[in-house]
Each structure stands twice: as structure tokens, then as C-alpha cells.
Amino acid sequence: MAEENIFQEKQQSQSPSKKEKNTGMAIVAYILFFVPLLTESKNDPFVKYHVKQGLVLFIGWIVIAIIDIIFPSQLLIISRLFSLCLFVLLIIGIINALKGEQKPLPVIGKLGEQIKF
């Protein structure tokens, strides 16, 4: 009986650390989306969801950079505004990951859900 209690306590103490690790990897997915794909977290559906959301944000920043190169001065204010919007979405995604939620980001979140890998 005492052995069962010790075993249950060990399982309970190990569970939160795994959740924290996955939450950490989900946060990293917004900063460098490919890093969680290089770890064992790549099989976790929670982390994968946030990797996809982070990938959509990364693609958005690439598009803005290309627009800045093609039209350096004409669309400067608009591209800065879009960059600010993407930064706000990044913060929202990190907050969702911290809460343990899988909520799509506003406006671009549905694109992330369509990515398959």
C-alpha cells in the first residue's frame, strides 16, 4: 500500500514537468518555429499546433520583408503597421501557449490550422 502511494506521488510530480516542457517548447515555436521540430516535442500535438501558428507568423514577416525590398519607401508606414500587428499576434500566441490553450490567432490562425506535417 505504501509503495502504491510513493509510485502515485512520483507520477504526479513528473506530470507537471512534462507540461512545463511542452509549454516551453510551444513558446519557443513562436520565436524560432523550427526548434521544437528538432526535439522530441515534435510528436506532441500541443507543440505542433503552436509550431504551425509560429510558421504562419514567420511567413508573414518574410512577406513584409519582400515588400520592403521591392517598395522601400512607398509602403514604409503600411509595412511597419503590419509588422506591429504580427508582433501583437506573436504576444497573443505566447500567452495562449502559457495558458495551455490551442486557440487560433486572430486573422491568420486558420492558415496555421491548414498546414499539414
Residue pairs with C-beta under 8 A, 6 or more apart in sequence:
19 100
21 41
22 41
22 44
22 46
22 47
23 97
23 98
23 100
25 35
25 36
25 39
25 41
25 44
25 47
26 36
26 46
26 47
26 49
26 50
26 97
27 50
27 94
27 97
27 98
28 35
28 36
29 35
29 36
29 47
29 50
29 51
29 53
29 54
29 97
30 50
30 53
30 54
30 57
30 90
30 93
30 94
30 97
31 54
32 54
33 51
33 54
33 55
33 57
33 58
34 51
36 42
36 47
36 50
36 51
37 51
41 47
42 48
42 51
46 100
46 102
48 117
49 102
49 112
49 113
50 93
50 96
50 97
50 102
52 112
52 113
52 115
52 117
53 93
53 104
53 105
53 109
53 112
54 93
55 112
55 115
56 105
56 108
56 109
56 111
56 112
56 115
57 86
57 89
57 90
57 93
57 105
57 108
60 82
60 86
60 108
61 83
61 86
64 79
64 82
64 83
64 86
67 75
67 79
68 75
68 76
68 79
89 105
89 106
89 107
89 108
92 105
92 106
93 105
96 102
96 103
96 105
103 109
104 110
104 112
104 113
105 112
